[in-house]
Amino acid sequence: MKTLEEFIKDKSDFLTLKSGEIFKGIYKGYEIITRESFGKIEEVVCYSFKELSGDKVWKLNSTSISLARQMKDVKEGDVVAIKRIGDGRNTRYEVLIEKKQATTDDIPVVEEEREDIPF
């Protein structure tokens, strides 16, 4: 029989971490959305991550500038670990890029062989 925690995770698209908990997944990108919170409209970054062991895509909504600064260098396809530290308004996240997605910039350029070069 499933626990309530398992039921919630199966039914939700939103990543919810407890303080100290770590999520590892493949970064799928972000979008900036607006939402109403406490009677005011605010911009929120909605990050998307695919599970390492499945096809489920999780969303993490955050207004944190600190998290955005850490995520700005993460490329789509990178494997990341995200750790939540603290609760409520004292929440912060630590992001670690565990495996970078290979890009064309990572492939060494091979110069064509030329007959006029003696070596």
Contacts in CASP RR format, 6 or more apart in sequence:
PFRMAT RR
TARGET T0000
AUTHOR 0000-0000-0000
METHOD contacts of the structure
MODEL  1
MKTLEEFIKDKSDFLTLKSGEIFKGIYKGYEIITRESFGKIEEVVCYSFK
ELSGDKVWKLNSTSISLARQMKDVKEGDVVAIKRIGDGRNTRYEVLIEKK
QATTDDIPVVEEEREDIPF
2 10 0 8 1.000
8 16 0 8 1.000
13 57 0 8 1.000
13 58 0 8 1.000
13 59 0 8 1.000
14 58 0 8 1.000
14 59 0 8 1.000
14 60 0 8 1.000
14 61 0 8 1.000
15 23 0 8 1.000
15 49 0 8 1.000
15 58 0 8 1.000
15 59 0 8 1.000
15 60 0 8 1.000
15 82 0 8 1.000
17 23 0 8 1.000
17 82 0 8 1.000
17 83 0 8 1.000
17 84 0 8 1.000
18 84 0 8 1.000
19 84 0 8 1.000
19 85 0 8 1.000
19 86 0 8 1.000
19 87 0 8 1.000
19 91 0 8 1.000
20 83 0 8 1.000
20 84 0 8 1.000
20 85 0 8 1.000
20 86 0 8 1.000
21 83 0 8 1.000
21 84 0 8 1.000
22 81 0 8 1.000
22 82 0 8 1.000
22 83 0 8 1.000
23 49 0 8 1.000
23 58 0 8 1.000
23 81 0 8 1.000
23 82 0 8 1.000
24 52 0 8 1.000
24 79 0 8 1.000
24 80 0 8 1.000
24 81 0 8 1.000
24 82 0 8 1.000
24 98 0 8 1.000
25 49 0 8 1.000
25 50 0 8 1.000
25 51 0 8 1.000
25 52 0 8 1.000
25 79 0 8 1.000
25 80 0 8 1.000
25 81 0 8 1.000
26 49 0 8 1.000
26 50 0 8 1.000
26 51 0 8 1.000
26 52 0 8 1.000
26 77 0 8 1.000
26 78 0 8 1.000
26 79 0 8 1.000
26 80 0 8 1.000
27 47 0 8 1.000
27 48 0 8 1.000
27 49 0 8 1.000
27 71 0 8 1.000
27 74 0 8 1.000
27 75 0 8 1.000
27 76 0 8 1.000
27 77 0 8 1.000
27 78 0 8 1.000
27 79 0 8 1.000
27 80 0 8 1.000
28 48 0 8 1.000
28 49 0 8 1.000
28 50 0 8 1.000
28 57 0 8 1.000
28 76 0 8 1.000
28 77 0 8 1.000
29 47 0 8 1.000
29 48 0 8 1.000
29 76 0 8 1.000
30 45 0 8 1.000
30 46 0 8 1.000
30 47 0 8 1.000
30 48 0 8 1.000
30 71 0 8 1.000
31 45 0 8 1.000
31 46 0 8 1.000
32 43 0 8 1.000
32 44 0 8 1.000
32 45 0 8 1.000
32 46 0 8 1.000
33 43 0 8 1.000
33 44 0 8 1.000
33 45 0 8 1.000
33 46 0 8 1.000
33 61 0 8 1.000
34 41 0 8 1.000
34 42 0 8 1.000
34 43 0 8 1.000
34 44 0 8 1.000
35 41 0 8 1.000
35 42 0 8 1.000
35 44 0 8 1.000
35 61 0 8 1.000
36 42 0 8 1.000
42 63 0 8 1.000
43 63 0 8 1.000
44 61 0 8 1.000
44 62 0 8 1.000
44 63 0 8 1.000
45 61 0 8 1.000
45 62 0 8 1.000
45 63 0 8 1.000
45 67 0 8 1.000
45 68 0 8 1.000
45 71 0 8 1.000
46 59 0 8 1.000
46 60 0 8 1.000
46 61 0 8 1.000
47 59 0 8 1.000
47 60 0 8 1.000
47 61 0 8 1.000
47 62 0 8 1.000
47 71 0 8 1.000
48 57 0 8 1.000
48 58 0 8 1.000
48 59 0 8 1.000
48 60 0 8 1.000
49 57 0 8 1.000
49 58 0 8 1.000
49 59 0 8 1.000
49 60 0 8 1.000
49 80 0 8 1.000
49 82 0 8 1.000
50 56 0 8 1.000
50 57 0 8 1.000
50 58 0 8 1.000
51 57 0 8 1.000
51 58 0 8 1.000
52 79 0 8 1.000
60 82 0 8 1.000
62 68 0 8 1.000
62 93 0 8 1.000
64 91 0 8 1.000
64 92 0 8 1.000
64 93 0 8 1.000
66 92 0 8 1.000
66 93 0 8 1.000
67 92 0 8 1.000
67 93 0 8 1.000
67 95 0 8 1.000
70 93 0 8 1.000
70 94 0 8 1.000
70 95 0 8 1.000
71 95 0 8 1.000
73 97 0 8 1.000
74 80 0 8 1.000
74 95 0 8 1.000
74 97 0 8 1.000
75 100 0 8 1.000
75 101 0 8 1.000
75 103 0 8 1.000
76 101 0 8 1.000
77 101 0 8 1.000
78 97 0 8 1.000
78 98 0 8 1.000
78 99 0 8 1.000
78 100 0 8 1.000
78 101 0 8 1.000
79 97 0 8 1.000
79 98 0 8 1.000
79 99 0 8 1.000
80 95 0 8 1.000
80 96 0 8 1.000
80 97 0 8 1.000
80 98 0 8 1.000
81 95 0 8 1.000
81 96 0 8 1.000
81 98 0 8 1.000
82 93 0 8 1.000
82 94 0 8 1.000
82 95 0 8 1.000
83 93 0 8 1.000
83 94 0 8 1.000
83 96 0 8 1.000
84 91 0 8 1.000
84 92 0 8 1.000
84 93 0 8 1.000
85 91 0 8 1.000
85 92 0 8 1.000
85 93 0 8 1.000
85 94 0 8 1.000
86 92 0 8 1.000
100 106 0 8 1.000
END
